[in-house]
Each structure stands twice: as C-alpha cells, then as structure tokens.
Amino acid sequence: MGSTRVVLLAATALATSQTAVVAAGDAKKGEKVFRQCQTCHMVGDNARLKIGPVLNDVFGRKAGTYPKFKYSKINKAAGEAGLIWTPELVAAYLPDPQKFLKTFLKEKGQKAPGRTKMSFKLRKKDKVADVIAYLQQFSKKPE
C-alpha cells in the first residue's frame, strides 16, 4: 500500500473517530468542564482576553488570529499553514495541543517553531466532547 494511501486512510479514521466524539457532547456538562479552561479563556458577551484568547466563534476561525492576542509562533504558523478550527480539529487538539500542532505542521511540510502556550491537556474523550458542545453555543451558526 502506498504511503499516500496509508496517510489518507489514517486521516479518514481520525476524522471519523473525532466526529463521533464531537457528536456525543453534552453542553451542560461541558460548562462544568470549561471551568478548568477559565483560568486562561473566556466565552460569552463579556468575554475578554486573559492568558489565552477568547473562544467565542472559535469554530471557523483561522488558528492564531484572535485580535490583539499574542500567539506563540507555532500557533501562528499553523494558521498560516491553513489550520481552521472545526469541532473535530479541536477534539484532536485538546488531548495534546503541542503534539497536534507539530503533526499538523509536519503534514504541511513545515517545521514547528517553538511551543504552544496551551499546556493544559484534556484527555478524556467524553469531556472533550462536552467542552466542544459547550463552545458551540458561543459560535455563529453557519448560514
């Protein structure tokens, strides 16, 4: 089997598993899980920058582009390489942000400059799904 086909099969499997994770989320539980995130992030009408960017409308946003936030080089590089946040990609990101960004950039043929500021890892799939369901309440609905 060619290496391109193996990569495509792996990407399809990852996307399918992340889609299943996202579909299983509970926004009410996600609000409780998000309390761990509130040290750095905010959502809602009164959200403002903290240690991390505001997460309103994160889905559909190019990585590393929230206005006035000083992103790490690796986050900016991922955005410049085409990373647009979707629920599935956030589900893949949360368990290990640094690994996700390095892998994303490697797949784009680029080096990963530095480290992400996001050191928190949310590893439990059910909690990832719940947080994503919660964040979706703060994202514009597609027209």
N, CA, C and O of each residue as an XYZ file, in Angstrom:
572
protein
N       0.844     -1.163      0.000
C       0.000      0.000      0.000
C       0.896      1.235      0.000
O       1.834      1.314      0.793
N       0.620      2.201     -0.880
C       1.428      3.407     -0.978
C       1.305      4.274      0.263
O       0.300      4.238      0.972
N       2.359      5.061      0.509
C       2.360      5.900      1.717
C       1.243      6.943      1.682
O       0.685      7.288      2.724
N       0.913      7.445      0.496
C      -0.167      8.428      0.389
C      -1.490      7.801      0.812
O      -2.288      8.422      1.514
N      -1.709      6.578      0.382
C      -2.953      5.889      0.732
C      -3.023      5.619      2.238
O      -4.088      5.756      2.840
N      -1.907      5.241      2.843
C      -1.873      5.000      4.282
C      -2.207      6.282      5.036
O      -2.981      6.262      5.993
N      -1.622      7.399      4.602
C      -1.890      8.686      5.240
C      -3.366      9.051      5.094
O      -3.987      9.508      6.054
N      -3.929      8.853      3.907
C      -5.344      9.165      3.691
C      -6.249      8.292      4.554
O      -7.230      8.779      5.117
N      -5.926      7.013      4.659
C      -6.723      6.117      5.495
C      -6.631      6.520      6.967
O      -7.633      6.506      7.682
N      -5.443      6.875      7.410
C      -5.264      7.303      8.801
C      -6.027      8.595      9.067
O      -6.671      8.732     10.108
N      -5.961      9.535      8.141
C      -6.669     10.808      8.305
C      -8.178     10.587      8.340
O      -8.881     11.215      9.131
N      -8.676      9.697      7.485
C     -10.104      9.386      7.463
C     -10.535      8.741      8.774
O     -11.588      9.076      9.318
N      -9.729      7.822      9.276
C     -10.053      7.163     10.545
C     -10.071      8.164     11.691
O     -10.959      8.118     12.542
N      -9.095      9.067     11.718
C      -9.040     10.085     12.768
C     -10.256     10.998     12.688
O     -10.889     11.280     13.705
N     -10.583     11.455     11.498
C     -11.728     12.353     11.329
C     -13.020     11.669     11.754
O     -13.867     12.288     12.398
N     -13.176     10.395     11.398
C     -14.373      9.647     11.768
C     -14.470      9.502     13.277
O     -15.542      9.698     13.850
N     -13.359      9.159     13.932
C     -13.401      8.989     15.383
C     -13.641     10.322     16.084
O     -14.352     10.361     17.089
N     -13.070     11.412     15.583
C     -13.280     12.726     16.193
C     -14.716     13.196     15.979
O     -15.292     13.834     16.860
N     -15.302     12.889     14.821
C     -16.694     13.254     14.563
C     -17.607     12.549     15.554
O     -18.548     13.153     16.068
N     -17.337     11.278     15.828
C     -18.137     10.529     16.798
C     -18.004     11.135     18.189
O     -18.992     11.234     18.917
N     -16.798     11.539     18.562
C     -16.569     12.172     19.865
C     -17.376     13.457     19.960
O     -18.070     13.683     20.952
N     -17.292     14.293     18.945
C     -17.975     15.588     18.946
C     -19.485     15.403     19.031
O     -20.154     16.133     19.763
N     -20.026     14.451     18.303
C     -21.472     14.233     18.268
C     -22.028     13.819     19.625
O     -23.215     14.002     19.892
N     -21.178     13.263     20.480
C     -21.641     12.741     21.763
C     -21.640     13.774     22.886
O     -21.941     13.429     24.029
N     -21.312     15.019     22.595
C     -21.135     16.024     23.644
C     -22.408     16.514     24.306
O     -23.478     16.531     23.697
N     -22.275     16.912     25.567
C     -23.358     17.462     26.372
C     -22.921     18.854     26.847
O     -22.004     18.978     27.658
N     -23.579     19.891     26.339
C     -23.180     21.270     26.632
C     -23.267     21.606     28.123
O     -22.439     22.359     28.636
N     -24.252     21.059     28.812
C     -24.400     21.343     30.246
C     -23.196     20.791     31.021
O     -22.655     21.462     31.900
N     -22.791     19.582     30.692
C     -21.593     19.008     31.315
C     -20.356     19.785     30.870
O     -19.424     19.988     31.649
N     -20.360     20.212     29.617
C     -19.229     20.965     29.079
C     -19.002     22.279     29.799
O     -17.864     22.728     29.934
N     -20.080     22.899     30.264
C     -19.941     24.147     31.025
C     -19.134     23.900     32.299
O     -18.305     24.724     32.686
N     -19.379     22.767     32.943
C     -18.625     22.418     34.158
C     -17.166     22.122     33.822
O     -16.260     22.559     34.533
N     -16.941     21.387     32.751
C     -15.570     21.063     32.340
C     -14.823     22.340     31.965
O     -13.633     22.473     32.247
N     -15.522     23.276     31.330
C     -14.889     24.521     30.879
C     -14.350     25.353     32.044
O     -13.491     26.211     31.841
N     -14.830     25.114     33.229
C     -14.309     25.851     34.392
C     -12.797     25.683     34.515
O     -12.105     26.585     34.987
N     -12.283     24.520     34.088
C     -10.831     24.296     34.091
C     -10.142     25.207     33.076
O      -8.981     25.577     33.251
N     -10.851     25.556     32.038
C     -10.306     26.371     30.949
C     -10.352     27.862     31.278
O      -9.617     28.657     30.692
N     -11.222     28.236     32.223
C     -11.456     29.649     32.519
C     -10.268     30.362     33.151
O     -10.263     31.590     33.239
N      -9.278     29.627     33.583
C      -8.059     30.271     34.062
C      -7.456     31.099     32.932
O      -6.900     32.173     33.158
N      -7.576     30.580     31.717
C      -6.942     31.219     30.555
C      -7.921     31.779     29.528
O      -7.592     32.740     28.833
N      -9.116     31.202     29.415
C     -10.046     31.548     28.337
C     -11.387     32.034     28.874
O     -11.798     31.694     29.983
N     -12.055     32.839     28.053
C     -13.413     33.287     28.364
C     -14.313     33.087     27.146
O     -13.847     33.044     26.007
N     -15.616     32.966     27.417
C     -16.643     32.938     26.377
C     -17.800     33.806     26.848
O     -17.893     34.148     28.027
N     -18.673     34.154     25.924
C     -19.868     34.911     26.281
C     -19.760     36.380     25.925
O     -18.740     36.842     25.416
N     -20.838     37.105     26.205
C     -20.939     38.518     25.829
C     -19.866     39.397     26.462
O     -19.421     40.364     25.843
N     -19.451     39.084     27.666
C     -18.462     39.907     28.365
C     -17.051     39.328     28.300
O     -16.180     39.719     29.076
N     -16.829     38.406     27.384
C     -15.516     37.756     27.285
C     -14.439     38.766     26.913
O     -14.650     39.672     26.107
N     -13.278     38.578     27.529
C     -12.126     39.428     27.227
C     -10.875     38.557     27.239
O     -10.896     37.421     27.712
N      -9.803     39.100     26.720
C      -8.539     38.379     26.704
C      -8.053     38.121     28.117
O      -8.173     38.967     29.003
N      -7.501     36.928     28.306
C      -6.836     36.585     29.557
C      -5.458     36.053     29.156
O      -4.778     36.649     28.321
N      -5.059     34.953     29.740
C      -3.802     34.311     29.348
C      -3.942     33.722     27.947
O      -2.972     33.662     27.191
N      -5.153     33.288     27.606
C      -5.455     32.735     26.291
C      -6.489     33.589     25.577
O      -7.062     34.500     26.175
N      -6.734     33.303     24.291
C      -7.703     34.085     23.524
C      -9.145     33.785     23.932
O      -9.433     32.750     24.534
N     -10.035     34.703     23.596
C     -11.473     34.499     23.764
C     -11.884     33.375     22.811
O     -11.397     33.303     21.683
N     -12.778     32.503     23.267
C     -13.176     31.359     22.441
C     -14.555     31.512     21.808
O     -15.086     30.540     21.271
N     -15.150     32.700     21.855
C     -16.369     32.944     21.080
C     -16.016     32.760     19.608
O     -14.965     33.217     19.157
N     -16.878     32.103     18.872
C     -16.690     31.908     17.428
C     -15.360     31.252     17.071
O     -14.778     31.553     16.029
N     -14.885     30.366     17.924
C     -13.622     29.684     17.625
C     -13.771     28.774     16.398
O     -12.825     28.616     15.626
N     -14.959     28.176     16.218
C     -15.152     27.268     15.085
C     -15.300     28.076     13.805
O     -16.168     28.941     13.690
N     -14.440     27.776     12.856
C     -14.387     28.532     11.612
C     -13.298     29.587     11.625
O     -13.054     30.239     10.610
N     -12.639     29.766     12.765
C     -11.566     30.756     12.891
C     -10.227     30.137     12.495
O      -9.926     28.989     12.825
N      -9.445     30.921     11.790
C      -8.082     30.527     11.447
C      -7.255     30.537     12.728
O      -7.340     31.480     13.514
N      -6.461     29.498     12.941
C      -5.625     29.405     14.142
C      -4.688     30.603     14.241
O      -4.143     31.074     13.242
N      -4.516     31.082     15.464
C      -3.562     32.156     15.719
C      -3.976     33.528     15.257
O      -3.118     34.358     14.956
N      -5.295     33.800     15.189
C      -5.735     35.076     14.613
C      -6.694     35.896     15.480
O      -7.186     36.922     15.009
N      -6.982     35.499     16.714
C      -7.902     36.316     17.507
C      -7.261     37.686     17.717
O      -6.103     37.771     18.127
N      -8.009     38.764     17.437
C      -7.441     40.121     17.513
C      -6.810     40.449     18.872
O      -7.355     40.136     19.930
N      -5.669     41.076     18.799
C      -4.924     41.608     19.944
C      -4.336     40.552     20.873
O      -3.746     40.901     21.896
N      -4.484     39.255     20.541
C      -3.860     38.231     21.376
C      -2.478     37.909     20.820
O      -2.310     37.764     19.609
N      -1.500     37.799     21.696
C      -0.127     37.498     21.287
C       0.072     35.975     21.300
O       0.342     35.373     22.340
N      -0.069     35.383     20.125
C       0.043     33.934     19.977
C       1.495     33.481     19.933
O       2.400     34.254     19.617
N       1.692     32.215     20.257
C       3.008     31.601     20.105
C       3.308     31.445     18.614
O       2.402     31.472     17.781
N       4.571     31.285     18.299
C       4.977     31.117     16.898
C       4.348     29.881     16.277
O       3.971     29.905     15.105
N       4.228     28.803     17.042
C       3.686     27.565     16.483
C       2.202     27.729     16.141
O       1.746     27.199     15.128
N       1.442     28.454     16.971
C       0.026     28.686     16.662
C      -0.131     29.557     15.416
O      -0.969     29.285     14.557
N       0.683     30.599     15.332
C       0.634     31.461     14.143
C       1.009     30.673     12.894
O       0.371     30.811     11.851
N       2.047     29.847     13.005
C       2.494     29.049     11.858
C       1.398     28.092     11.401
O       1.206     27.901     10.200
N       0.680     27.489     12.345
C      -0.405     26.571     11.990
C      -1.504     27.309     11.231
O      -2.028     26.798     10.242
N      -1.852     28.503     11.690
C      -2.852     29.303     10.984
C      -2.385     29.680      9.596
O      -3.149     29.596      8.634
N      -1.133     30.095      9.488
C      -0.578     30.462      8.181
C      -0.510     29.259      7.248
O      -0.536     29.412      6.027
N      -0.421     28.053      7.831
C      -0.389     26.823      7.032
C      -1.794     26.331      6.693
O      -1.951     25.323      6.003
N      -2.826     27.046      7.181
C      -4.192     26.708      6.790
C      -5.065     26.067      7.850
O      -6.144     25.570      7.528
N      -4.638     26.060      9.100
C      -5.459     25.452     10.150
C      -6.653     26.346     10.476
O      -6.501     27.461     10.974
N      -7.837     25.829     10.182
C      -9.104     26.484     10.511
C      -9.793     25.574     11.527
O     -10.020     24.396     11.252
N     -10.121     26.111     12.684
C     -10.691     25.292     13.753
C     -12.098     24.806     13.420
O     -12.982     25.592     13.077
N     -12.280     23.512     13.527
C     -13.585     22.857     13.433
C     -13.771     22.093     14.742
O     -12.800     21.884     15.470
N     -14.988     21.674     15.055
C     -15.157     20.862     16.265
C     -14.268     19.611     16.253
O     -13.721     19.225     17.286
N     -14.129     18.989     15.098
C     -13.316     17.773     15.002
C     -11.837     18.062     15.244
O     -11.148     17.281     15.900
N     -11.353     19.180     14.715
C      -9.940     19.517     14.917
C      -9.672     19.943     16.354
O      -8.614     19.631     16.901
N     -10.602     20.643     16.967
C     -10.439     20.993     18.382
C     -10.433     19.714     19.223
O      -9.687     19.618     20.197
N     -11.264     18.730     18.850
C     -11.281     17.444     19.563
C      -9.934     16.735     19.447
O      -9.500     16.068     20.386
N      -9.284     16.873     18.319
C      -7.958     16.270     18.137
C      -6.880     17.079     18.860
O      -5.869     16.517     19.282
N      -7.081     18.375     19.006
C      -6.118     19.296     19.621
C      -6.076     19.195     21.147
O      -4.994     19.161     21.733
N      -7.225     19.148     21.784
C      -7.298     19.257     23.241
C      -6.522     18.191     24.021
O      -5.957     18.521     25.064
N      -6.463     16.942     23.578
C      -5.706     15.952     24.355
C      -4.197     16.221     24.420
O      -3.549     15.832     25.391
N      -3.635     16.876     23.409
C      -2.200     17.197     23.411
C      -1.937     18.306     22.391
O      -1.549     18.024     21.257
N      -2.145     19.561     22.787
C      -2.026     20.681     21.849
C      -0.685     20.760     21.114
O      -0.659     20.989     19.905
N       0.419     20.575     21.824
C       1.737     20.672     21.189
C       1.910     19.595     20.119
O       2.355     19.878     19.006
N       1.556     18.373     20.463
C       1.684     17.260     19.513
C       0.801     17.504     18.288
O       1.223     17.271     17.155
N      -0.425     17.974     18.523
C      -1.335     18.239     17.416
C      -0.739     19.261     16.453
O      -0.718     19.039     15.243
N      -0.255     20.380     16.991
C       0.288     21.442     16.132
C       1.540     20.982     15.392
O       1.710     21.287     14.212
N       2.414     20.253     16.077
C       3.625     19.736     15.424
C       3.256     18.799     14.276
O       3.832     18.876     13.191
N       2.292     17.917     14.525
C       1.853     16.970     13.495
C       1.211     17.708     12.330
O       1.487     17.400     11.170
N       0.359     18.674     12.629
C      -0.298     19.452     11.576
C       0.746     20.112     10.680
O       0.666     20.019      9.455
N       1.713     20.770     11.286
C       2.738     21.471     10.502
C       3.628     20.496      9.741
O       4.018     20.766      8.605
N       3.948     19.372     10.356
C       4.765     18.361      9.674
C       4.045     17.860      8.425
O       4.661     17.696      7.371
N       2.739     17.618      8.545
C       1.951     17.159      7.397
C       1.897     18.208      6.294
O       1.678     17.880      5.128
N       2.098     19.466      6.663
C       2.135     20.555      5.677
C       3.557     20.804      5.181
O       3.799     21.738      4.416
N       4.503     19.959      5.621
C       5.889     20.093      5.184
C       6.630     21.231      5.856
O       7.593     21.763      5.305
N       6.180     21.607      7.056
C       6.800     22.729      7.760
C       7.317     22.297      9.128
O       6.834     21.332      9.720
N       8.304     23.032      9.608
C       8.808     22.796     10.961
C       7.910     23.515     11.956
O       7.283     24.526     11.640
N       7.864     22.970     13.157
C       7.069     23.570     14.226
C       7.960     24.486     15.054
O       8.802     24.012     15.816
N       7.777     25.807     14.907
C       8.628     26.737     15.652
C       8.168     26.919     17.101
O       7.103     27.486     17.343
N       8.939     26.455     18.038
C       8.642     26.697     19.446
C       7.528     25.847     20.016
O       7.187     24.787     19.491
N       6.971     26.345     21.106
C       5.931     25.629     21.839
C       4.661     26.471     21.931
O       4.707     27.701     21.942
N       3.543     25.781     21.997
C       2.274     26.458     22.217
C       2.187     26.925     23.671
O       2.801     26.330     24.557
N       1.437     27.972     23.906
C       1.206     28.443     25.275
C       0.203     27.544     25.995
O       0.091     27.578     27.221
N      -0.523     26.744     25.221
C      -1.567     25.878     25.779
C      -0.923     24.604     26.325
O      -0.662     23.661     25.578
N      -0.675     24.587     27.613
C      -0.034     23.426     28.230
C      -1.057     22.448     28.806
O      -0.723     21.293     29.069
N      -2.290     22.893     29.003
C      -3.342     22.038     29.551
C      -3.729     20.975     28.535
O      -3.854     21.258     27.344
N      -3.915     19.756     29.013
C      -4.333     18.647     28.155
C      -5.638     18.078     28.698
O      -5.724     17.697     29.865
N      -6.638     18.026     27.849
C      -7.924     17.433     28.211
C      -7.994     16.097     27.484
O      -8.304     16.047     26.294
N      -7.710     15.026     28.193
C      -7.516     13.716     27.560
C      -8.772     12.850     27.467
O      -8.860     12.003     26.579
N      -9.736     13.038     28.350
C     -10.916     12.166     28.348
C     -11.861     12.577     27.224
O     -12.311     13.721     27.155
N     -12.152     11.615     26.343
C     -12.966     11.903     25.154
C     -14.335     12.477     25.501
O     -14.823     13.375     24.815
N     -14.957     11.965     26.559
C     -16.284     12.476     26.909
C     -16.209     13.937     27.344
O     -17.104     14.720     27.026
N     -15.165     14.309     28.058
C     -15.012     15.704     28.487
C     -14.676     16.610     27.304
O     -15.135     17.750     27.239
N     -13.878     16.100     26.375
C     -13.576     16.850     25.147
C     -14.875     17.135     24.402
O     -15.128     18.268     23.995
N     -15.696     16.105     24.226
C     -16.968     16.258     23.510
C     -17.886     17.245     24.226
O     -18.562     18.051     23.586
N     -17.905     17.178     25.543
C     -18.765     18.079     26.312
C     -18.308     19.532     26.176
O     -19.139     20.423     25.998
N     -17.012     19.778     26.257
C     -16.484     21.142     26.107
C     -16.792     21.682     24.714
O     -17.149     22.851     24.565
N     -16.655     20.847     23.707
C     -16.947     21.285     22.340
C     -18.427     21.636     22.202
O     -18.772     22.648     21.591
N     -19.294     20.810     22.765
C     -20.730     21.117     22.730
C     -21.001     22.455     23.419
O     -21.829     23.238     22.954
N     -20.313     22.713     24.513
C     -20.464     23.985     25.227
C     -19.965     25.145     24.370
O     -20.648     26.162     24.253
N     -18.795     25.007     23.777
C     -18.231     26.080     22.947
C     -19.091     26.372     21.719
O     -19.135     27.507     21.244
N     -19.771     25.354     21.209
C     -20.615     25.559     20.030
C     -21.750     26.539     20.317
O     -22.273     27.163     19.394
N     -22.131     26.679     21.569
C     -23.168     27.652     21.930
C     -22.688     29.088     21.726
O     -23.499     30.009     21.630
N     -21.379     29.275     21.661
C     -20.794     30.609     21.524
C     -20.215     30.838     20.129
O     -19.428     31.759     19.910
N     -20.618     29.985     19.199
C     -20.168     30.125     17.812
C     -21.361     30.422     16.924
O     -22.455     29.895     17.125
N     -21.128     31.273     15.941
C     -22.187     31.602     14.986
C     -22.596     30.350     14.239
O     -21.765     29.507     13.900
N     -23.859     30.246     13.994
C     -24.373     29.120     13.210
C     -24.098     29.391     11.734
O     -24.242     30.522     11.270
N     -23.697     28.337     10.985
C     -23.482     28.547      9.548
C     -24.780     28.950      8.867
O     -25.855     28.461      9.214
N     -24.669     29.840      7.902
C     -25.871     30.329      7.204
C     -26.252     29.447      6.059
O     -27.237     29.718      5.372
